[in-house]
Amino acid sequence: MSRQRLLVAALILAAVAIVTALVLIPRLGRTATLSGYVEGEPLYLAAPVAGTVRAMHVVRGQEVKAGDALFVVDPQQPRSLRDQAAADLAAAQAQAIDARKGQRPVELAVLEANIAAAEARARDAQAALRRVSILAGKGYESRAALDDARAAAQTAAAQVAAARRQRDAATLGAREDQIRAADARVSQAQASLTGAAARLADVAPIAPEAARVEDVFYQQGEWANANQPILSLLPDARIKVRFFVPERQLAAYRPGGVVRFSCDGCARGMTAKIAYISPRPEFTPPVIYSRETRDRLVYLVEAQPSVRLNPGQPVDVIALRAGP
């Protein structure tokens, strides 16, 4: 009877040991993982002016290279502004060239003639003033006549001075202010032309880098508002692995560090370089919420994957261990 009891006890202990092994051994051998997902940050391209989409060179899902044409919005309005700015620049440049030439010989001759005529009138006025002064001193002219003669002489002298100033202002040395003003107008017109040319280029943008066309919002012939996204690009460099690290494990993660991760249907041995660690904690996001992770305080970590992935894929990141 004692042997049977011993046998039963041994069987019970063996069963308990087997169950314990089946439960604990897989847990002890399991690698700790962190839940995350793949996130893409697209580039949205638009035109600065409203207009009809004249051409759409790409389709959704297409691969494009840096410099590839994407779409064209009606360029008539920005082209007109560019042409007007080019005409304004040409006129400003012509005025600057003319300002540096100074007065022509014919114009200078006219100015010299004006001075000679003014000087002749001034001499006549001075002679009349002397004559009236003599007569007024003898009582043959009134005081009013003398005042009129004196005013006429002063006016003639002022006209001579004005004619000489006009002649002096016509020389190149006295036109420096005009030259500076003309050069300023050239610079202003050049800036306007540069801006107008940039706006014209913006209605026919090119791909800034290699990317996938994530979506096309307008097709050829449709009207697009100004600054309204017409399509979106998804460069590989803007695809990130986002995962969440518990507060107590955060010390093991540093920007520039490398993590390993896996996802369903993906190749093995994938890695990503840590690019960003959030400075603020948050509660476990609903996208990775589970009974095991509820009520955890976690930090968002972003890493740049070494392979191309599709946004929205869930991933499992192998947790790093903090140093001793």
TIVEXRO-836562 format. One record per residue: residue in three letters; x, y, z of N, C-alpha, C in turn. Coordinates in steps of 0.1 Angstrom, whole numbers, padded with zeros to 4 digits, always signed. Layout:
BEGIN
ALAXYZXYZXYZ...
//
This chain:
BEGIN
MET+0008-0012+0000+0000+0000+0000+0009+0012+0000SER+0019+0012+0007+0029+0024+0008+0035+0026-0005ARG+0038+0014-0013+0044+0015-0026+0035+0022-0036GLN+0022+0019-0035+0013+0025-0044+0012+0040-0041ARG+0012+0044-0028+0011+0058-0025+0024+0065-0030LEU+0035+0059-0028+0048+0065-0033+0047+0067-0048LEU+0042+0057-0055+0041+0057-0070+0032+0069-0074VAL+0020+0070-0067+0011+0081-0071+0017+0094-0068ALA+0024+0095-0057+0030+0108-0054+0041+0111-0064ALA+0049+0101-0068+0059+0104-0078+0053+0108-0091LEU+0042+0102-0095+0035+0105-0107+0030+0120-0107ILE+0024+0123-0095+0019+0137-0093+0030+0147-0095LEU+0042+0144-0088+0053+0153-0088+0058+0154-0103ALA+0059+0143-0110+0063+0143-0124+0054+0152-0132ALA+0041+0150-0130+0031+0158-0138+0033+0173-0135VAL+0035+0177-0122+0037+0191-0119+0049+0196-0125ALA+0060+0188-0125+0072+0193-0131+0071+0195-0146ILE+0063+0186-0153+0061+0187-0167+0053+0199-0170VAL+0042+0202-0163+0034+0214-0165+0042+0226-0163THR+0050+0227-0152+0058+0238-0149+0068+0241-0160ALA+0074+0230-0165+0084+0232-0176+0077+0237-0188LEU+0065+0232-0191+0058+0236-0203+0054+0251-0202VAL+0051+0256-0190+0047+0270-0188+0059+0279-0187LEU+0069+0276-0180+0080+0285-0176+0091+0286-0187ILE+0094+0274-0192+0106+0274-0202+0103+0283-0214PRO+0091+0282-0220+0089+0291-0232+0090+0306-0228ARG+0085+0309-0215+0086+0323-0211+0100+0327-0208LEU+0108+0318-0203+0122+0322-0200+0130+0323-0213GLY+0127+0316-0223+0134+0317-0235+0129+0327-0245ARG+0118+0334-0242+0111+0343-0250+0119+0357-0250THR+0122+0362-0262+0129+0375-0263+0119+0386-0260ALA+0123+0396-0252+0114+0407-0249+0113+0416-0261THR+0100+0419-0265+0098+0428-0276+0089+0439-0273LEU+0090+0450-0281+0082+0462-0279+0073+0463-0292SER+0061+0467-0289+0052+0469-0300+0053+0482-0307GLY+0051+0483-0320+0052+0495-0328+0046+0494-0341TYR+0048+0503-0350+0042+0503-0363+0051+0512-0372VAL+0049+0511-0385+0056+0518-0395+0047+0531-0399GLU+0054+0542-0398+0047+0555-0401+0054+0562-0412GLY+0046+0568-0422+0052+0576-0433+0048+0590-0432GLU+0057+0599-0435+0054+0614-0435+0055+0619-0449PRO+0044+0620-0456+0044+0624-0470+0047+0638-0472LEU+0052+0641-0484+0054+0655-0489+0042+0659-0497TYR+0035+0670-0494+0024+0675-0502+0028+0686-0511LEU+0026+0684-0524+0030+0694-0534+0018+0701-0539ALA+0019+0715-0540+0008+0723-0545+0013+0734-0554ALA+0004+0741-0560+0008+0753-0568+0004+0766-0561PRO+0012+0777-0562+0009+0789-0555-0003+0797-0561VAL-0008+0793-0573-0019+0800-0579-0030+0790-0582ALA-0042+0795-0583-0053+0786-0587-0053+0785-0602GLY-0058+0773-0607-0059+0771-0621-0062+0757-0624THR-0064+0754-0637-0067+0741-0642-0054+0733-0643VAL-0055+0720-0639-0044+0711-0640-0043+0707-0655ARG-0032+0713-0661-0031+0711-0676-0024+0697-0679ALA-0016+0692-0670-0010+0679-0672-0007+0672-0659MET-0009+0659-0658-0005+0651-0647+0004+0640-0652HIS+0017+0640-0648+0027+0632-0654+0029+0619-0646VAL+0022+0617-0635+0024+0605-0626+0011+0599-0622VAL+0011+0587-0617-0001+0580-0612+0003+0575-0598ARG-0008+0572-0591-0006+0568-0577+0002+0555-0577GLY+0012+0554-0568+0020+0542-0567+0032+0542-0575GLN+0034+0552-0584+0045+0553-0593+0058+0557-0586GLU+0069+0551-0590+0082+0555-0585+0088+0567-0593VAL+0092+0577-0586+0098+0589-0593+0112+0591-0588LYS+0120+0597-0597+0134+0601-0593+0135+0616-0591ALA+0145+0620-0584+0147+0634-0582+0148+0642-0595GLY+0140+0652-0597+0140+0660-0610+0129+0656-0619ASP+0122+0645-0617+0111+0641-0626+0099+0651-0625ALA+0093+0653-0637+0082+0662-0637+0070+0655-0631LEU+0062+0663-0624+0050+0658-0617+0037+0662-0623PHE+0035+0675-0623+0022+0680-0629+0024+0695-0633VAL+0014+0700-0641+0015+0714-0645+0001+0720-0643VAL+0001+0731-0636-0011+0739-0635-0010+0751-0645ASP-0022+0755-0650-0022+0765-0660-0012+0777-0658PRO-0002+0778-0667+0009+0788-0664+0006+0802-0669GLN-0006+0804-0675-0008+0817-0682-0006+0829-0673GLN-0012+0829-0661-0011+0840-0652+0004+0842-0647PRO+0010+0833-0641+0024+0835-0637+0034+0838-0649ARG+0031+0833-0661+0039+0836-0672+0038+0851-0676SER+0026+0856-0676+0023+0870-0679+0031+0879-0668LEU+0030+0875-0656+0037+0883-0646+0052+0882-0648ARG+0057+0871-0652+0072+0870-0655+0076+0878-0667ASP+0068+0879-0677+0071+0887-0689+0070+0902-0685GLN+0061+0906-0677+0060+0920-0673+0072+0923-0665ALA+0076+0915-0656+0088+0917-0648+0100+0918-0656ALA+0101+0910-0667+0113+0911-0676+0113+0924-0683ALA+0101+0929-0687+0100+0942-0694+0104+0953-0685ASP+0100+0952-0672+0103+0963-0663+0118+0963-0660LEU+0125+0951-0660+0139+0951-0658+0146+0957-0670ALA+0142+0954-0682+0148+0960-0694+0147+0975-0694ALA+0135+0980-0690+0134+0995-0689+0143+1001-0679ALA+0144+0995-0667+0152+1000-0656+0167+1000-0660GLN+0171+0989-0667+0185+0988-0672+0188+0999-0682ALA+0178+1002-0691+0180+1013-0701+0181+1026-0694GLN+0173+1029-0684+0174+1041-0676+0188+1043-0669ALA+0193+1032-0664+0206+1032-0657+0217+1035-0667ILE+0216+1030-0679+0226+1033-0689+0225+1047-0693ASP+0213+1052-0695+0211+1066-0699+0216+1076-0688ALA+0214+1072-0676+0219+1081-0665+0234+1082-0665ARG+0241+1072-0669+0256+1073-0669+0261+1081-0681LYS+0253+1083-0691+0258+1090-0703+0259+1105-0701GLY+0251+1111-0692+0251+1125-0690+0243+1132-0701GLN+0243+1145-0702+0236+1152-0712+0243+1151-0725ARG+0236+1151-0736+0242+1151-0750+0247+1165-0753PRO+0256+1166-0763+0261+1179-0767+0251+1189-0771VAL+0240+1184-0778+0229+1193-0782+0222+1199-0769GLU+0220+1190-0760+0213+1194-0748+0221+1204-0740LEU+0234+1202-0739+0243+1211-0732+0244+1225-0739ALA+0243+1224-0752+0243+1237-0760+0231+1245-0757VAL+0219+1238-0756+0207+1245-0752+0208+1251-0738LEU+0214+1244-0729+0216+1249-0716+0225+1261-0715GLU+0236+1261-0723+0245+1272-0724+0238+1285-0730ALA+0229+1282-0740+0222+1293-0746+0212+1299-0736ASN+0206+1291-0728+0197+1296-0718+0204+1305-0708ILE+0217+1301-0704+0225+1309-0695+0228+1322-0702ALA+0232+1322-0714+0235+1334-0721+0223+1344-0722ALA+0211+1338-0725+0199+1347-0725+0196+1353-0712ALA+0198+1344-0701+0195+1349-0688+0205+1360-0684GLU+0217+1358-0687+0227+1369-0684+0224+1382-0692ALA+0220+1381-0704+0216+1393-0712+0205+1400-0705ARG+0195+1393-0701+0184+1399-0694+0188+1405-0681ALA+0197+1399-0674+0202+1404-0662+0210+1417-0664ARG+0218+1418-0675+0225+1430-0678+0215+1442-0681ASP+0205+1439-0689+0195+1449-0692+0188+1454-0679ALA+0185+1444-0670+0178+1448-0658+0187+1457-0649GLN+0200+1453-0649+0209+1462-0641+0211+1476-0647ALA+0211+1476-0660+0212+1489-0667+0200+1498-0664ALA+0188+1491-0665+0175+1498-0662+0175+1503-0648LEU+0180+1495-0638+0180+1498-0624+0189+1510-0622ARG+0201+1511-0629+0210+1523-0627+0203+1535-0633ARG+0197+1534-0644+0190+1545-0650+0179+1551-0641VAL+0171+1542-0636+0159+1546-0628+0165+1552-0615SER+0176+1546-0610+0181+1552-0597+0186+1566-0599ILE+0192+1569-0610+0197+1583-0613+0185+1592-0614LEU+0175+1588-0622+0163+1596-0624+0155+1598-0610ALA+0155+1587-0603+0147+1588-0590+0155+1598-0581GLY+0168+1598-0581+0176+1607-0573+0174+1622-0577LYS+0170+1624-0589+0168+1638-0594+0153+1642-0593GLY+0145+1632-0589+0131+1634-0587+0123+1632-0600TYR+0129+1626-0610+0121+1624-0623+0114+1610-0623GLU+0117+1601-0613+0111+1588-0613+0106+1586-0598SER+0095+1579-0598+0089+1577-0584+0096+1566-0577ARG+0093+1565-0564+0099+1554-0555+0094+1541-0560ALA+0082+1540-0564+0076+1527-0569+0083+1522-0581ALA+0087+1531-0591+0094+1527-0603+0108+1522-0599LEU+0114+1528-0589+0127+1523-0585+0126+1509-0579ASP+0116+1507-0571+0114+1493-0565+0111+1483-0576ASP+0104+1487-0586+0101+1477-0597+0114+1474-0604ALA+0122+1484-0607+0135+1481-0614+0144+1473-0606ARG+0144+1475-0592+0153+1467-0584+0148+1452-0583ALA+0135+1450-0583+0129+1437-0583+0132+1430-0596ALA+0131+1437-0607+0134+1431-0620+0148+1427-0621ALA+0157+1434-0615+0172+1431-0616+0174+1419-0607GLN+0168+1418-0596+0170+1406-0587+0164+1394-0593THR+0153+1395-0600+0147+1384-0607+0156+1379-0618ALA+0161+1388-0626+0170+1384-0636+0183+1377-0631ALA+0188+1382-0620+0200+1375-0614+0197+1361-0609ALA+0185+1359-0603+0180+1346-0599+0179+1337-0611GLN+0174+1342-0622+0172+1333-0634+0186+1329-0639VAL+0196+1337-0638+0209+1334-0643+0215+1322-0634ALA+0213+1324-0620+0218+1314-0611+0210+1300-0614ALA+0197+1301-0616+0190+1288-0619+0195+1282-0632ALA+0197+1289-0642+0202+1284-0655+0216+1277-0653ARG+0224+1283-0645+0238+1278-0642+0237+1265-0634ARG+0227+1264-0624+0226+1252-0616+0221+1241-0625GLN+0212+1244-0635+0206+1234-0644+0218+1228-0652ARG+0227+1237-0657+0238+1233-0665+0247+1224-0657ASP+0250+1228-0644+0259+1220-0636+0253+1206-0633ALA+0240+1206-0631+0233+1193-0628+0233+1183-0639ALA+0235+1189-0651+0235+1180-0663+0248+1173-0665THR+0259+1177-0658+0272+1170-0659+0271+1157-0652LEU+0280+1147-0656+0280+1134-0650+0283+1134-0635GLY+0292+1142-0631+0295+1142-0617+0284+1146-0608ALA+0275+1155-0613+0264+1159-0605+0252+1150-0606ARG+0253+1139-0614+0242+1129-0616+0244+1116-0608GLU+0253+1117-0598+0255+1104-0590+0243+1099-0583ASP+0235+1109-0578+0222+1105-0571+0213+1098-0581GLN+0212+1104-0593+0203+1098-0603+0208+1084-0607ILE+0221+1082-0608+0227+1069-0611+0224+1059-0600ARG+0225+1063-0588+0222+1054-0577+0207+1050-0577ALA+0199+1060-0579+0184+1057-0580+0181+1047-0591ALA+0188+1049-0603+0186+1040-0614+0190+1026-0611ASP+0202+1025-0605+0207+1012-0601+0198+1005-0591ALA+0192+1013-0582+0182+1007-0572+0170+1002-0579ARG+0165+1009-0590+0154+1004-0597+0157+0991-0605VAL+0170+0990-0610+0174+0978-0616+0174+0966-0607SER+0179+0968-0595+0179+0958-0585+0165+0953-0581GLN+0156+0963-0579+0142+0960-0576+0135+0952-0587ALA+0138+0957-0600+0132+0949-0611+0137+0935-0612GLN+0150+0934-0609+0156+0920-0610+0150+0911-0599ALA+0148+0916-0587+0142+0908-0577+0127+0904-0581SER+0120+0914-0587+0106+0910-0591+0107+0900-0602LEU+0116+0900-0611+0117+0890-0621+0121+0876-0615THR+0130+0876-0606+0133+0864-0599+0121+0857-0592GLY+0114+0866-0585+0102+0861-0579+0091+0855-0588ALA+0089+0863-0599+0080+0859-0610+0084+0846-0616ALA+0097+0844-0619+0102+0832-0625+0100+0820-0615ALA+0102+0822-0602+0100+0812-0593+0086+0807-0592ARG+0077+0817-0592+0062+0813-0592+0058+0806-0605LEU+0065+0809-0616+0062+0802-0628+0067+0788-0627ALA+0079+0786-0621+0084+0772-0619+0075+0764-0609ASP+0069+0771-0600+0061+0764-0590+0048+0758-0595VAL+0044+0763-0607+0032+0757-0613+0035+0744-0620ALA+0048+0741-0622+0052+0728-0628+0063+0722-0620PRO+0060+0718-0608+0071+0713-0599+0077+0700-0603ILE+0089+0697-0598+0096+0685-0601+0098+0678-0587ALA+0101+0665-0588+0103+0657-0576+0115+0661-0569PRO+0115+0665-0556+0127+0670-0549+0136+0658-0546GLU+0132+0646-0545+0140+0634-0543+0133+0622-0547ALA+0140+0611-0547+0134+0598-0551+0123+0595-0541ALA+0111+0590-0546+0100+0588-0538+0089+0580-0545ARG+0079+0575-0537+0067+0569-0543+0056+0579-0543VAL+0048+0579-0553+0036+0588-0554+0026+0581-0545GLU+0023+0587-0534+0014+0581-0524-0001+0583-0529ASP-0004+0595-0533-0018+0598-0538-0018+0609-0547VAL-0028+0609-0556-0030+0620-0566-0044+0625-0563PHE-0045+0638-0559-0058+0644-0555-0065+0651-0567TYR-0059+0655-0577-0065+0662-0589-0060+0655-0601GLN-0069+0654-0611-0065+0648-0624-0065+0659-0634GLN-0060+0656-0646-0059+0666-0657-0073+0671-0660GLY-0074+0684-0662-0086+0691-0665-0094+0696-0653GLU-0090+0692-0641-0097+0696-0629-0091+0710-0624TRP-0100+0717-0617-0096+0730-0612-0090+0728-0598ALA-0078+0734-0595-0072+0733-0582-0070+0746-0576ASN-0074+0748-0564-0072+0761-0557-0058+0763-0554ALA-0054+0776-0551-0041+0779-0548-0037+0773-0535ASN-0025+0768-0534-0019+0761-0522-0027+0749-0518GLN-0035+0743-0526-0042+0731-0523-0034+0719-0528PRO-0030+0709-0519-0022+0698-0524-0028+0691-0536ILE-0020+0689-0546-0024+0682-0558-0020+0668-0558LEU-0008+0665-0552-0004+0651-0550+0005+0650-0538SER+0008+0638-0533+0016+0636-0522+0027+0625-0526LEU+0039+0628-0521+0050+0619-0523+0055+0613-0510LEU+0060+0601-0510+0064+0594-0498+0079+0590-0501PRO+0089+0598-0497+0103+0594-0498+0106+0583-0488ASP+0115+0574-0492+0120+0564-0482+0125+0570-0470ALA+0132+0582-0471+0138+0588-0459+0128+0593-0449ARG+0115+0594-0453+0105+0599-0444+0096+0587-0439ILE+0101+0575-0441+0094+0563-0435+0101+0559-0422LYS+0094+0558-0411+0100+0555-0399+0093+0544-0391VAL+0101+0537-0383+0096+0527-0374+0093+0535-0360ARG+0081+0534-0356+0077+0541-0343+0074+0530-0333PHE+0080+0530-0322+0077+0521-0311+0078+0528-0298PHE+0073+0521-0287+0071+0527-0274+0079+0520-0264VAL+0087+0527-0256+0096+0521-0247+0091+0524-0233PRO+0090+0514-0224+0086+0517-0210+0096+0526-0203GLU+0091+0533-0194+0100+0543-0187+0112+0537-0181ARG+0111+0525-0175+0122+0519-0168+0133+0513-0178GLN+0129+0512-0191+0139+0507-0201+0145+0518-0209LEU+0141+0530-0207+0145+0541-0216+0160+0544-0217ALA+0167+0541-0206+0181+0544-0205+0189+0536-0215ALA+0184+0525-0221+0191+0517-0230+0191+0523-0244TYR+0183+0534-0247+0181+0539-0260+0187+0553-0261ARG+0194+0554-0272+0201+0567-0275+0200+0570-0290PRO+0199+0583-0294+0199+0586-0308+0212+0581-0315GLY+0210+0574-0326+0221+0568-0333+0223+0553-0330GLY+0216+0549-0320+0216+0534-0317+0209+0526-0327VAL+0211+0513-0327+0205+0505-0337+0196+0494-0330VAL+0184+0492-0335+0175+0482-0329+0172+0472-0340ARG+0168+0460-0336+0163+0450-0346+0148+0449-0344PHE+0142+0446-0355+0127+0445-0355+0123+0434-0365SER+0110+0430-0364+0105+0421-0374+0090+0424-0376CYS+0085+0420-0387+0071+0422-0390+0066+0410-0399ASP+0053+0408-0400+0047+0397-0407+0051+0398-0422GLY+0056+0387-0427+0059+0387-0442+0072+0395-0445CYS+0079+0400-0436+0092+0407-0438+0104+0398-0438ALA+0115+0403-0443+0127+0395-0442+0133+0395-0428ARG+0141+0386-0425+0147+0385-0412+0159+0394-0411GLY+0162+0398-0398+0174+0405-0396+0173+0420-0399MET+0161+0426-0399+0160+0440-0402+0164+0448-0391THR+0170+0460-0394+0175+0469-0384+0170+0483-0387ALA+0171+0492-0377+0167+0506-0378+0176+0514-0369LYS+0180+0526-0374+0188+0535-0365+0179+0545-0358ILE+0180+0546-0345+0172+0555-0337+0175+0570-0341ALA+0165+0577-0345+0166+0591-0349+0160+0601-0339TYR+0151+0596-0331+0144+0606-0322+0138+0598-0310ILE+0139+0604-0298+0133+0599-0286+0125+0610-0280SER+0113+0608-0278+0104+0618-0272+0109+0622-0258PRO+0109+0635-0255+0113+0639-0241+0102+0638-0231ARG+0090+0635-0236+0078+0635-0227+0072+0621-0227PRO+0068+0616-0216+0062+0603-0215+0047+0604-0219GLU+0041+0592-0222+0026+0592-0225+0022+0578-0221PHE+0008+0577-0219+0003+0564-0217+0002+0556-0230THR+0002+0543-0228+0003+0534-0240-0008+0538-0250PRO-0004+0541-0263-0014+0545-0273-0023+0534-0276PRO-0035+0537-0280-0045+0527-0283-0041+0518-0295VAL-0032+0523-0304-0028+0515-0315-0020+0502-0311ILE-0014+0503-0299-0006+0491-0294-0012+0486-0280TYR-0024+0490-0277-0029+0487-0264-0033+0472-0263SER-0029+0467-0251-0033+0453-0248-0034+0451-0233ARG-0038+0440-0229-0039+0438-0215-0025+0438-0208GLU-0015+0434-0215-0002+0433-0209+0004+0447-0208THR+0001+0456-0217+0007+0469-0217-0001+0481-0212ARG-0013+0478-0207-0022+0488-0202-0016+0495-0190ASP-0019+0508-0189-0015+0516-0177+0001+0518-0177ARG+0008+0515-0188+0022+0517-0188+0025+0532-0192LEU+0035+0537-0186+0040+0550-0190+0052+0548-0200VAL+0050+0552-0212+0060+0549-0223+0065+0561-0230TYR+0076+0560-0237+0082+0571-0245+0082+0566-0260LEU+0078+0576-0268+0079+0573-0283+0093+0574-0288VAL+0097+0564-0296+0110+0563-0302+0108+0562-0317GLU+0115+0569-0325+0115+0568-0340+0128+0564-0345ALA+0128+0554-0354+0140+0549-0360+0139+0548-0375GLN+0150+0550-0382+0150+0550-0396+0154+0536-0401PRO+0145+0529-0408+0147+0515-0412+0157+0514-0423SER+0164+0503-0424+0174+0500-0434+0168+0495-0447VAL+0155+0491-0446+0148+0486-0458+0135+0493-0460ARG+0130+0492-0472+0117+0499-0475+0106+0491-0469LEU+0097+0499-0462+0085+0493-0456+0073+0501-0460ASN+0061+0495-0458+0049+0502-0461+0043+0508-0448PRO+0039+0520-0448+0032+0526-0436+0020+0518-0432GLY+0019+0517-0419+0007+0510-0413+0011+0496-0408GLN+0022+0490-0412+0026+0477-0408+0029+0477-0393PRO+0024+0467-0386+0028+0466-0372+0041+0459-0371VAL+0050+0462-0362+0063+0456-0360+0065+0453-0346ASP+0074+0443-0344+0079+0439-0331+0094+0443-0330VAL+0097+0452-0321+0111+0456-0319+0117+0448-0307ILE+0129+0443-0310+0136+0435-0299+0141+0446-0289ALA+0137+0444-0277+0141+0454-0266+0156+0453-0263LEU+0161+0465-0261+0175+0466-0257+0177+0465-0242ARG+0188+0461-0238+0191+0459-0224+0200+0470-0219ALA+0197+0476-0208+0205+0487-0203+0218+0481-0198GLY+0229+0489-0199+0242+0485-0194+0242+0483-0179PRO+0252+0476-0174+0253+0474-0159+0255+0487-0152
//
